[in-house]
Amino acid sequence: MYFTCSAVMPSKKDMAMIINNGIFAGDIKGETDIPGLRIDFNAGLRMELPAGSWHVRVRDGVSGRIFFDSEVTDGRVQSLEQYYIPWEIEAWRDGEMVFSHRLDFTEQKVCLYITGSVPESLPPLGEAVQMLSCARAFLAEHPCRLAVRPGAALADIARRCYPEFEIVENMPEDAYATYHLGTFNEEPYFSPTSGRCMPWQDYARELLNLSRQPEIDEWRPGHPRPSELSEPYVCIAVQASGGRKCWLYPGGWDEVVGYLRTLGYRVLCLDKEKSRYDDGQHIEMPEGAEDFTGSRPLAERLEVLAYADMFIGVSSGLSWLAQAARCPVVLISGITMSYTEFFTPYRISNCFSCRGCFTDPRIVWGRDSICPRHQGTDRELECSRSITPGQVIEAIEQVRRDRADKGR
Protein backbone atom coordinates (compact mmCIF):
# COMPACT_ATOMS: atom_id res chain seq x y z
CA MET A 1 0.00 0.00 0.00
CA TYR A 2 1.57 3.26 -1.15
CA PHE A 3 0.92 6.60 0.51
CA THR A 4 2.11 10.14 -0.20
CA CYS A 5 2.82 13.19 1.92
CA SER A 6 1.41 15.56 -0.70
CA ALA A 7 -1.76 15.96 -2.72
CA VAL A 8 0.16 15.55 -6.00
CA MET A 9 -0.69 12.34 -7.80
CA PRO A 10 2.29 10.49 -9.28
CA SER A 11 2.76 10.39 -13.03
CA LYS A 12 3.56 7.15 -14.84
CA LYS A 13 7.20 8.25 -14.95
CA ASP A 14 7.19 8.92 -11.19
CA MET A 15 5.71 5.51 -10.40
CA ALA A 16 8.15 3.75 -12.70
CA MET A 17 11.06 5.42 -10.90
CA ILE A 18 9.61 4.60 -7.48
CA ILE A 19 8.99 0.95 -8.38
CA ASN A 20 12.50 0.65 -9.85
CA ASN A 21 13.91 2.17 -6.68
CA GLY A 22 12.16 -0.48 -4.63
CA ILE A 23 13.47 -3.26 -6.88
CA PHE A 24 16.97 -1.79 -6.58
CA ALA A 25 16.65 -1.68 -2.77
CA GLY A 26 15.65 -5.35 -2.62
CA ASP A 27 13.84 -6.90 0.32
CA ILE A 28 13.01 -4.84 3.39
CA LYS A 29 16.06 -5.33 5.59
CA GLY A 30 15.27 -4.16 9.12
CA GLU A 31 14.18 -6.88 11.54
CA THR A 32 12.21 -5.91 14.68
CA ASP A 33 11.21 -7.63 17.93
CA ILE A 34 7.96 -8.68 16.26
CA PRO A 35 8.42 -11.72 13.99
CA GLY A 36 7.54 -10.84 10.41
CA LEU A 37 7.48 -7.09 11.02
CA ARG A 38 10.30 -5.39 9.11
CA ILE A 39 11.05 -1.76 8.44
CA ASP A 40 13.71 0.20 6.58
CA PHE A 41 14.17 3.46 4.69
CA ASN A 42 16.00 2.28 1.59
CA ALA A 43 13.33 3.35 -0.92
CA GLY A 44 11.40 5.80 1.16
CA LEU A 45 9.71 4.39 4.23
CA ARG A 46 9.02 0.66 3.80
CA MET A 47 7.17 -1.47 6.33
CA GLU A 48 6.21 -5.13 6.04
CA LEU A 49 3.63 -6.62 8.42
CA PRO A 50 2.83 -10.24 9.30
CA ALA A 51 -0.67 -11.64 9.05
CA GLY A 52 -3.21 -10.05 11.37
CA SER A 53 -5.51 -7.09 11.84
CA TRP A 54 -3.24 -4.05 11.65
CA HIS A 55 -3.65 -0.29 11.89
CA VAL A 56 -0.65 1.90 10.98
CA ARG A 57 -0.05 5.60 11.54
CA VAL A 58 2.83 7.48 9.91
CA ARG A 59 3.66 11.09 10.68
CA ASP A 60 6.39 13.70 10.57
CA GLY A 61 8.35 13.16 13.77
CA VAL A 62 9.04 16.89 14.14
CA SER A 63 5.83 18.66 13.08
CA GLY A 64 3.47 15.84 14.04
CA ARG A 65 1.68 16.04 10.72
CA ILE A 66 -0.02 12.74 9.91
CA PHE A 67 0.59 11.31 6.43
CA PHE A 68 -1.02 7.89 6.80
CA ASP A 69 -3.55 6.59 9.34
CA SER A 70 -5.36 3.51 8.16
CA GLU A 71 -6.09 -0.18 8.42
CA VAL A 72 -3.60 -2.29 6.47
CA THR A 73 -4.90 -5.29 4.64
CA ASP A 74 -2.12 -6.27 2.26
CA GLY A 75 0.73 -6.41 4.77
CA ARG A 76 2.88 -3.61 3.38
CA VAL A 77 3.12 0.19 3.71
CA GLN A 78 5.46 2.27 1.56
CA SER A 79 5.90 5.99 0.97
CA LEU A 80 6.12 7.52 -2.48
CA GLU A 81 8.56 10.11 -1.13
CA GLN A 82 12.18 8.98 -1.38
CA TYR A 83 14.02 11.91 0.20
CA TYR A 84 14.72 12.58 3.90
CA ILE A 85 11.63 12.93 6.09
CA PRO A 86 11.85 12.47 9.89
CA TRP A 87 9.45 9.52 9.88
CA GLU A 88 7.63 8.34 13.00
CA ILE A 89 5.65 5.09 12.75
CA GLU A 90 3.16 3.45 15.10
CA ALA A 91 1.37 0.13 14.59
CA TRP A 92 -1.59 -1.49 16.36
CA ARG A 93 -2.53 -5.16 16.14
CA ASP A 94 -6.05 -6.15 17.19
CA GLY A 95 -6.48 -2.68 18.71
CA GLU A 96 -3.31 -2.76 20.84
CA MET A 97 -0.23 -0.66 20.05
CA VAL A 98 2.63 -3.11 19.67
CA PHE A 99 5.25 -1.19 17.70
CA SER A 100 6.64 2.34 17.35
CA HIS A 101 9.76 3.63 15.66
CA ARG A 102 11.26 7.01 14.90
CA LEU A 103 13.89 7.45 12.19
CA ASP A 104 17.27 7.49 13.93
CA PHE A 105 20.60 7.17 12.11
CA THR A 106 22.70 6.65 15.26
CA GLU A 107 25.18 3.80 14.63
CA GLN A 108 23.12 2.70 11.62
CA LYS A 109 24.46 2.07 8.11
CA VAL A 110 23.25 4.89 5.86
CA CYS A 111 23.96 4.87 2.13
CA LEU A 112 24.10 8.06 0.07
CA TYR A 113 23.76 6.96 -3.53
CA ILE A 114 24.96 9.75 -5.81
CA THR A 115 23.07 9.52 -9.06
CA GLY A 116 21.94 11.32 -12.18
CA SER A 117 18.47 12.69 -12.87
CA VAL A 118 17.27 9.07 -13.04
CA PRO A 119 18.08 7.42 -9.68
CA GLU A 120 19.90 4.37 -11.02
CA SER A 121 21.98 6.27 -13.58
CA LEU A 122 25.62 7.23 -13.14
CA PRO A 123 26.12 10.71 -11.70
CA PRO A 124 27.33 13.60 -13.86
CA LEU A 125 30.63 14.99 -12.61
CA GLY A 126 29.16 18.25 -11.31
CA GLU A 127 26.53 16.48 -9.21
CA ALA A 128 29.11 14.04 -7.86
CA VAL A 129 31.42 16.85 -6.68
CA GLN A 130 28.53 18.66 -5.01
CA MET A 131 27.08 15.63 -3.32
CA LEU A 132 30.35 14.28 -1.95
CA SER A 133 30.66 17.56 -0.07
CA CYS A 134 27.06 17.13 1.10
CA ALA A 135 27.86 13.63 2.33
CA ARG A 136 30.56 15.02 4.61
CA ALA A 137 28.10 17.63 5.92
CA PHE A 138 25.55 14.85 6.54
CA LEU A 139 28.06 12.77 8.50
CA ALA A 140 28.97 15.81 10.61
CA GLU A 141 25.34 15.98 11.76
CA HIS A 142 24.49 12.29 12.08
CA PRO A 143 26.63 9.74 14.01
CA CYS A 144 26.00 6.97 11.50
CA ARG A 145 28.13 4.50 9.57
CA LEU A 146 28.14 6.19 6.19
CA ALA A 147 28.52 4.46 2.85
CA VAL A 148 28.72 6.59 -0.31
CA ARG A 149 28.44 5.63 -3.95
CA PRO A 150 30.14 8.40 -5.97
CA GLY A 151 30.33 6.47 -9.24
CA ALA A 152 33.32 4.63 -10.66
CA ALA A 153 34.95 7.74 -12.15
CA LEU A 154 35.36 9.43 -8.77
CA ALA A 155 35.80 6.38 -6.55
CA ASP A 156 39.61 6.70 -6.26
CA ILE A 157 39.46 10.41 -5.45
CA ALA A 158 36.69 9.79 -2.93
CA ARG A 159 38.67 7.09 -1.13
CA ARG A 160 41.65 9.43 -0.77
CA CYS A 161 39.76 12.61 0.12
CA TYR A 162 37.05 11.05 2.30
CA PRO A 163 38.63 8.31 4.42
CA GLU A 164 35.70 8.58 6.85
CA PHE A 165 33.32 7.11 4.22
CA GLU A 166 32.91 3.56 3.04
CA ILE A 167 33.02 3.89 -0.76
CA VAL A 168 30.67 1.39 -2.40
CA GLU A 169 29.31 0.53 -5.82
CA ASN A 170 26.10 -1.10 -4.63
CA MET A 171 23.74 -0.69 -1.72
CA PRO A 172 25.11 -2.39 1.42
CA GLU A 173 23.15 -5.40 2.64
CA ASP A 174 22.84 -3.90 6.12
CA ALA A 175 21.63 -0.46 4.98
CA TYR A 176 19.09 1.09 7.34
CA ALA A 177 18.41 4.06 5.03
CA THR A 178 19.42 5.04 1.50
CA TYR A 179 19.06 8.43 -0.16
CA HIS A 180 19.53 9.07 -3.85
CA LEU A 181 21.40 12.36 -4.33
CA GLY A 182 21.04 14.08 -7.66
CA THR A 183 19.70 17.26 -9.19
CA PHE A 184 16.07 16.26 -9.61
CA ASN A 185 13.98 18.81 -11.50
CA GLU A 186 10.47 17.56 -12.24
CA GLU A 187 10.53 14.46 -10.02
CA PRO A 188 8.58 15.60 -6.90
CA TYR A 189 8.96 12.33 -5.01
CA PHE A 190 12.75 12.34 -5.16
CA SER A 191 13.30 15.88 -3.89
CA PRO A 192 11.22 18.35 -1.88
CA THR A 193 11.97 21.05 -4.45
CA SER A 194 13.28 21.46 -7.98
CA GLY A 195 17.05 21.55 -8.40
CA ARG A 196 16.63 24.20 -11.10
CA CYS A 197 15.11 26.87 -8.89
CA MET A 198 17.57 27.47 -6.07
CA PRO A 199 21.29 27.53 -5.23
CA TRP A 200 22.82 24.06 -5.02
CA GLN A 201 23.61 24.52 -1.30
CA ASP A 202 19.95 25.25 -0.49
CA TYR A 203 18.79 22.36 -2.64
CA ALA A 204 21.19 19.90 -1.00
CA ARG A 205 20.28 21.15 2.47
CA GLU A 206 16.59 20.47 1.82
CA LEU A 207 17.26 17.11 0.18
CA LEU A 208 19.04 15.81 3.31
CA ASN A 209 17.48 18.20 5.86
CA LEU A 210 20.89 19.57 6.82
CA SER A 211 21.00 22.31 9.44
CA ARG A 212 23.73 24.21 7.58
CA GLN A 213 24.49 24.90 3.95
CA PRO A 214 27.32 22.69 2.66
CA GLU A 215 30.31 24.13 0.83
CA ILE A 216 32.47 22.49 -1.81
CA ASP A 217 35.27 20.61 -0.04
CA GLU A 218 38.88 21.14 -1.04
CA TRP A 219 40.37 18.15 -2.84
CA ARG A 220 44.12 18.35 -2.51
CA PRO A 221 46.42 16.80 -5.14
CA GLY A 222 47.98 13.50 -4.25
CA HIS A 223 51.33 14.19 -5.95
CA PRO A 224 53.79 17.07 -6.39
CA ARG A 225 53.57 19.24 -9.49
CA PRO A 226 54.77 17.19 -12.47
CA SER A 227 58.03 18.32 -14.03
CA GLU A 228 56.46 18.45 -17.51
CA LEU A 229 54.15 21.20 -16.24
CA SER A 230 56.82 23.38 -14.65
CA GLU A 231 55.91 26.41 -16.79
CA PRO A 232 52.87 28.59 -15.98
CA TYR A 233 49.75 27.13 -17.56
CA VAL A 234 46.00 27.63 -17.80
CA CYS A 235 43.41 24.88 -18.24
CA ILE A 236 40.32 25.27 -20.40
CA ALA A 237 37.27 23.14 -21.24
CA VAL A 238 35.04 24.34 -24.06
CA GLN A 239 32.47 21.53 -24.00
CA ALA A 240 29.55 20.66 -21.73
CA SER A 241 26.66 18.17 -21.61
CA GLY A 242 24.91 20.17 -24.33
CA GLY A 243 25.97 22.66 -27.01
CA ARG A 244 23.57 25.24 -25.59
CA LYS A 245 25.69 25.34 -22.41
CA CYS A 246 28.86 26.22 -24.32
CA TRP A 247 30.34 29.64 -25.10
CA LEU A 248 29.23 30.34 -28.68
CA TYR A 249 30.72 33.75 -29.50
CA PRO A 250 32.26 33.24 -33.00
CA GLY A 251 36.03 32.84 -32.68
CA GLY A 252 35.87 33.69 -28.98
CA TRP A 253 37.93 30.79 -27.72
CA ASP A 254 40.62 31.32 -30.35
CA GLU A 255 40.96 34.95 -29.31
CA VAL A 256 41.18 34.11 -25.60
CA VAL A 257 43.72 31.33 -26.14
CA GLY A 258 45.80 33.67 -28.28
CA TYR A 259 45.72 36.29 -25.53
CA LEU A 260 46.78 33.76 -22.87
CA ARG A 261 49.71 32.69 -24.99
CA THR A 262 50.91 36.29 -25.34
CA LEU A 263 51.03 36.35 -21.54
CA GLY A 264 53.39 33.36 -21.58
CA TYR A 265 50.91 30.67 -20.56
CA ARG A 266 50.61 27.22 -21.92
CA VAL A 267 46.92 26.50 -22.53
CA LEU A 268 45.77 22.91 -21.87
CA CYS A 269 42.40 21.74 -23.16
CA LEU A 270 40.97 19.11 -20.81
CA ASP A 271 37.77 18.18 -22.65
CA LYS A 272 36.95 14.51 -23.09
CA GLU A 273 36.65 14.95 -26.87
CA LYS A 274 38.63 17.17 -29.20
CA SER A 275 35.57 17.88 -31.33
CA ARG A 276 31.87 17.37 -30.74
CA TYR A 277 28.57 18.16 -32.47
CA ASP A 278 25.69 18.73 -30.05
CA ASP A 279 22.47 20.81 -29.95
CA GLY A 280 23.19 21.88 -33.52
CA GLN A 281 26.59 23.31 -32.51
CA HIS A 282 30.06 22.20 -33.55
CA ILE A 283 32.30 22.60 -30.52
CA GLU A 284 36.02 21.90 -30.93
CA MET A 285 39.32 22.55 -29.25
CA PRO A 286 40.53 26.06 -30.12
CA GLU A 287 43.63 26.70 -32.19
CA GLY A 288 46.70 27.24 -30.05
CA ALA A 289 45.54 25.04 -27.16
CA GLU A 290 47.51 21.93 -26.27
CA ASP A 291 45.62 18.70 -26.71
CA PHE A 292 45.05 17.20 -23.27
CA THR A 293 41.68 15.79 -24.36
CA GLY A 294 40.67 12.18 -23.94
CA SER A 295 38.93 9.90 -21.50
CA ARG A 296 41.52 10.31 -18.77
CA PRO A 297 41.09 9.42 -15.07
CA LEU A 298 39.54 12.24 -13.05
CA ALA A 299 42.32 11.85 -10.48
CA GLU A 300 44.74 12.87 -13.25
CA ARG A 301 42.53 15.85 -14.15
CA LEU A 302 42.48 16.91 -10.51
CA GLU A 303 46.29 16.89 -10.35
CA VAL A 304 46.54 19.08 -13.47
CA LEU A 305 43.91 21.54 -12.23
CA ALA A 306 45.44 21.85 -8.76
CA TYR A 307 48.64 23.40 -10.16
CA ALA A 308 47.08 25.56 -12.90
CA ASP A 309 47.04 29.35 -12.59
CA MET A 310 43.36 29.29 -13.53
CA PHE A 311 40.63 27.30 -15.24
CA ILE A 312 38.32 28.76 -17.90
CA GLY A 313 35.18 26.82 -18.68
CA VAL A 314 31.40 26.74 -18.85
CA SER A 315 28.60 25.29 -16.72
CA SER A 316 30.01 21.77 -16.69
CA GLY A 317 31.47 19.15 -14.40
CA LEU A 318 35.09 20.17 -14.98
CA SER A 319 34.29 23.62 -13.55
CA TRP A 320 33.11 21.90 -10.37
CA LEU A 321 36.23 19.73 -10.29
CA ALA A 322 38.42 22.83 -10.70
CA GLN A 323 36.60 24.48 -7.80
CA ALA A 324 37.24 21.43 -5.62
CA ALA A 325 40.92 21.62 -6.61
CA ARG A 326 40.89 25.29 -5.50
CA CYS A 327 41.88 26.46 -8.94
CA PRO A 328 40.48 29.94 -9.75
CA VAL A 329 37.50 29.34 -12.05
CA VAL A 330 36.47 31.71 -14.83
CA LEU A 331 32.96 30.41 -15.48
CA ILE A 332 31.16 31.49 -18.68
CA SER A 333 27.42 30.83 -18.65
CA GLY A 334 24.27 32.12 -20.30
CA ILE A 335 21.61 29.51 -19.55
CA THR A 336 22.10 29.54 -15.75
CA MET A 337 21.95 32.34 -13.22
CA SER A 338 24.80 33.09 -10.85
CA TYR A 339 23.26 31.17 -7.94
CA THR A 340 23.04 27.91 -9.89
CA GLU A 341 26.67 26.89 -9.52
CA PHE A 342 29.21 27.54 -6.78
CA PHE A 343 30.31 31.14 -6.18
CA THR A 344 33.28 32.39 -8.17
CA PRO A 345 34.23 36.08 -8.43
CA TYR A 346 35.18 35.43 -12.05
CA ARG A 347 31.77 34.42 -13.35
CA ILE A 348 30.83 35.89 -16.75
CA SER A 349 27.42 36.44 -18.31
CA ASN A 350 25.69 39.23 -20.26
CA CYS A 351 23.04 40.93 -18.15
CA PHE A 352 21.79 42.87 -21.20
CA SER A 353 20.68 39.76 -23.06
CA CYS A 354 18.14 37.01 -22.43
CA ARG A 355 19.65 34.52 -19.99
CA GLY A 356 18.94 32.03 -17.23
CA CYS A 357 16.28 29.92 -18.97
CA PHE A 358 17.48 26.76 -17.21
CA THR A 359 16.51 28.25 -13.85
CA ASP A 360 13.04 29.35 -15.02
CA PRO A 361 10.51 26.81 -13.64
CA ARG A 362 7.93 27.91 -16.24
CA ILE A 363 10.04 26.34 -18.97
CA VAL A 364 9.84 22.63 -19.63
CA TRP A 365 13.49 21.79 -20.14
CA GLY A 366 14.34 19.26 -22.78
CA ARG A 367 16.37 18.53 -25.85
CA ASP A 368 13.50 19.35 -28.23
CA SER A 369 13.86 23.05 -27.49
CA ILE A 370 17.48 24.16 -27.71
CA CYS A 371 16.59 27.79 -27.01
CA PRO A 372 13.17 27.71 -25.31
CA ARG A 373 12.53 31.46 -25.48
CA HIS A 374 13.92 32.39 -28.92
CA GLN A 375 14.10 29.17 -30.93
CA GLY A 376 14.25 29.91 -34.68
CA THR A 377 14.79 33.67 -34.32
CA ASP A 378 17.86 35.86 -34.63
CA ARG A 379 18.02 35.91 -30.83
CA GLU A 380 18.51 32.15 -30.54
CA LEU A 381 21.15 31.37 -27.88
CA GLU A 382 22.00 35.06 -27.51
CA CYS A 383 22.77 34.44 -23.84
CA SER A 384 25.95 32.70 -24.95
CA ARG A 385 26.67 34.38 -28.27
CA SER A 386 26.61 37.87 -26.72
CA ILE A 387 29.37 37.18 -24.16
CA THR A 388 32.47 38.80 -25.65
CA PRO A 389 36.16 37.86 -25.50
CA GLY A 390 36.72 41.21 -23.80
CA GLN A 391 34.65 40.06 -20.83
CA VAL A 392 36.66 36.85 -20.56
CA ILE A 393 39.97 38.69 -20.86
CA GLU A 394 38.94 41.10 -18.10
CA ALA A 395 38.17 38.13 -15.83
CA ILE A 396 41.58 36.64 -16.68
CA GLU A 397 43.26 39.89 -15.68
CA GLN A 398 41.29 39.95 -12.43
CA VAL A 399 42.55 36.46 -11.62
CA ARG A 400 46.10 37.62 -12.35
CA ARG A 401 45.69 40.69 -10.12
CA ASP A 402 44.32 38.58 -7.30
CA ARG A 403 47.14 36.05 -7.62
CA ALA A 404 49.70 38.87 -7.55
CA ASP A 405 48.11 40.29 -4.40
CA LYS A 406 48.52 36.86 -2.77
CA GLY A 407 52.11 36.59 -3.94
CA ARG A 408 51.53 33.70 -6.34
N, C-alpha and C positions, 0 to 999 in steps of 0.2 A: 504494500500500500504506500503510494507516494503522497507526500504533502509538500506544500510550498509556504514560504514565509511572506509571500507577496500575493497580490491579486492578478498578477500577470500570468496568463496561460502560456505554457511552453509551446514553441513551434516544433515542427517535425525535426528540424535541425537540432534544436535544444535537446529534445528527447533522445535523439540518436547519440549525441555527445554524452549525455548523462548515462544512458544504458552502456555505452562503450566504456565509460569510466568505471562503472560497476564491474563489468567483465574484467577490465584491467586490474581492478583491486582484488579480484578473486573472492573466496569465501569470507564471511565475516569472521574476524580473527579473535576478538576479545571474549574469553570465557568469563563467567561470573559464578557466584556461589549457588545460583539456581541452575540445575542441569537443563541444558537445552536453550538457555537464555544467553545470547551473545550480543555484544555491542562493540562497534568501532566507528571510526570517523575517517575511513579511507576513501570514501566516495560520498562525501556528505555524512550526515548521521545515518547509521545503519543499525537496525535492531532486529534480531531474530528471536521469536518466542516459541516455546514448546506448546503442545496441545493444551487447551483449556479455555476458560472464559476470561479474556483479558480486556483491560481498559488502560490506555496509554495516554499520558499528557506530556507534551514537549513544549518548552518555553525558553525564552531568552533568560539566561541565568543572572543577568545584570538588571535589565529593565523589568523583568517579570512578564513580558508580553507572551501570551499563549499562541503558539502556532498550530498545535494539533491537540485535540482532546476528544478521544473517540474510542468506541469499542473496536477491537482488532479481531478480524475473523480469519485472515489468511496467514497469520503467523509472522508477518514481516512489516516493518515500518522503515521508510527511507525518505530522506529529504531530497528535494530537487536542488537546493542550494549546495554548492560544493566549496565555497570559501569559508573563512573562519567566522563562526558564530559561537558565542559562549553557551552552548547547549546545556540544558538541564532536563533530565528525563525522570519521570515517575511511572510506575506500572502497578496496577492492581490485578489480582487474580481472585475470582469469585468474591469480589467486593472488598478484599483486604489488600492494603498496600504491602507489597513484598519486595519492591526494588526501587532504588533511586540512585541516580548518578549525575554528577556535574563534570563537564569537560575539565580535565586537569592534566597538564602535560608533565608534571613533576616526575622525573625519573622514567618517563615513558619514551619509547622510540617514536619520533616524529620524522616524517619524510617530506622534504620540500622538493617537489618534482618540477624543475624548470622546463618550460615547454614553449611551443609556439602558440599561435592563435587557436589551433586545434590541440586539445590537451595531450594527445599521444605523439604529437609531432616533435621533431628536434627543435631546440630553441634557436632563434636568430641570435647572432653574436651580441647585439645591443641589449636584448632582453636578458641574456645570460649574465652579462657584466652587472647590470642593474640588480638582478635578483640574487646573485651571490652576495652582494653587499647587504641586501635585505635579510638574507639568511643569517648573517652575523648579527644583525640588529635583533632578529627574532630570538636567537640563542641568548643574547644579553638579557632578554626579558623573561625567558622561560627556562627553568633548570631541567631541560629534557636531554635525551640522547638523540642528537640530530644527525640525520642522514640527508644528503643532498645529491640530487642528480643534475649536474650541470650540462650534460651532453658530452659525447666523446671528445669533441674538439677542445674543450676547456678542462678536461679531467685532470691532466698533468699540472696545469697552472693551479687549479683548485686545490689539489693535494699539497702543493708547496705553500700556497698563500693562506690556506685555511686548514691547518693541522687539527683544529678542534672539531672538524666535521668528519663524518664517515662519507666518503665519496662512493656513490653506487650507480649502477646502470639500471637496476630494476628495483621495484618496491620491496623493502625488507619483509621477510615472513612475519616478523614480530611487530610490525608497524601498528601503533595505536591510532595515529592520525596521519593523513597525507593531504597536502595542499598543492594544487597545480598552479605554478606561478608563471604567468605570461601576460602580455598586454591584450586583454580581451576587450573587444569594442562593442559588439552587438550581441554578446552572449550573457544575458542577465543573471544566469544561474552560476556562472563561474567567477563573477566579480560583482561587488556591490555598486560599482559605477563603471562608466566607460573609460578605457585607457586613453582615449583620444581627447578628453575634455579637461584634463587637469595635469599639473606637473607630476612627473614620474614618482617623486618622493611622496606626494599626497596619495597617489593611486596605490603605491605599494603599502603605505601605512594603513589604508582602509582594507586592502586585500588580506592583510595579516593582523589587523587590529593592533598595530604597534602604537606605543605611547609617544614615540618621537619619530621625526622624519629621518629616514636613513640617508647617508651620504655615500658617494662612490668611494670604496676603499682604495688605498694605494697598493698597487701590485709592484713590488720591487723586482728588478732583474735578478736572475739567478747567477749571472756570470759577469765578469768585468767587460768593459767596452772592447769589442773585437778590434784587432790591429788594422784590419782592412777598412775600418770605418773611423780612422784616426782624424780625418779632416772634418771640418764642420759640414753638416748635412741637414737637409729638410726632407721629411717624408710627406708624400701626397697620396690620396686615393680619390679617383675621379668617378668611381662607380658606386652604385647603391642597389638596393633590391628592386628598383624600378627606375626607368629613364627619367620619369617626372621628378624624381628626387635629386637629380644631378644638376650641376651648374651648366647652363646651356647658352651662356653668352658666346657668340661666334668668335672663335680664336682666343677666348679668355684664358684658358689653361696654358696655351703656348706663350702668351704674353707674360703671364705670372712666372712660369718656369724660366723664361729668358731673363726676367728681372732678377730672380733668385741667383741665377748663375753669374750675373754681373756683380753680385755681392760676394761671390766666392764660394757659394754653397754647391755641394753636390745635391741633386734632387732625385730621391728614390721613390719610385711608384710601387706601392704595395698591393695594388688590386689583385684579386684572384685571377682575372683574365686581362690580357693585354688589349683586347677589343671585344665589344659586346653590343648587340642590337636589342633594344628593349623599349617598350612604350613608344615605338615609332622613332626612337632616337639612336643614332650611332655614337657610342661613347668609346673612346680609345685613349690609350696612353699618349700624353702630349709629346711633341718633339722636344728633344733636349733632356727628357727625364731618363734616368737609368732604369733598366728593366729588372725590377725585383718582384714582378708578378709571378703568379703560380699558386698552386694549392699547397702552401707551406704551413708547417705547424704553427699554431697561434702562439706557442711559447717562443718560437723564433721571432715572430712579429713583435711580441712584447719586448724582447731584448733590443731590437732595432729601434723601436719607438722610445724606449727609456733613455737612450743616449742622443736622440735627435734634438736639434735646437727648437724645432716646432713641427707640428703636423697640420696640414691643410686638407680638409675634406668636406664632406656633405653630411646629411643626416643618415648615417650608416653605422654599422657595427664597429668599423675600425676607428671611428671618432670616439666611441665609448671606450674602446681598448686603449687608445692614446690617453684619454682622461685618466684611466686607471693607472697607466704608466707614469702619470704626472708630467706628460709632455704638453706644452702649451698648444691648445687646439684652436685653430682658425676654422670656424664652422660656417659653411655657406649653405643657407637654406631659404627656400621660398614657400614650400608647402606647409611647414610647421611654424608655430609661433615660438617665441624665445623660451617660454616655460616648458616646452615639450621635452627637450633634452636637458642635460646637466647645464649648470651655469658656466659660461666661459666669457671673459671680457672681450673676446675677439670674435664674437658672433657677427655674421654679416647677413643682412637682408635689405630689401628696398621697401621702406615704409610708404613710398608714393605709388606703389603698384598694388594690384590685387595679390593677396598672400594668405597663408594660413588655412587653406581649405581643408587640410587633413584634420585640423582641430575643430572644425565646424560640425556640431552634431546633426545639423539639418541635412547634411550631405551624406548620401549613401555611398560609402567608399568602395570602389571596386575597379577592376581592370578595364571594364567596358567604357569607363569615362576617364580618359587620361587627364583632362582638364575640366573638372565638373562645372565650373562657372563660365568658361569661355571657349569650350570645345568648338572647333571649326571656324573661329573668328581670328582676326589679326592680333587679338590679345591672348591667344592660347599660350599657356605656360609663361606668361609675362613675369610672374613672380621670380622665376629663375633667369630668364633671358635679360631682364633689366638690371641685374646685379653686375656692376662694371669691374674690370680689372683694377681700376683706380681704388675701389673700395677694398679689394683684397690686398693690394699693395700697402694701403694705409694700415690695415690690420697687421701685416707683416712688420712694418716699421714700428708699430706699437709693441709687438712682441720683442723686437730688438731693443727698444728703449727700456722696457721692463727688465730684460735680461741684463742689460748694462747697469741698471740701478742696483741689481742684486749681485753684481760682480761676476756674472757668468760669461 
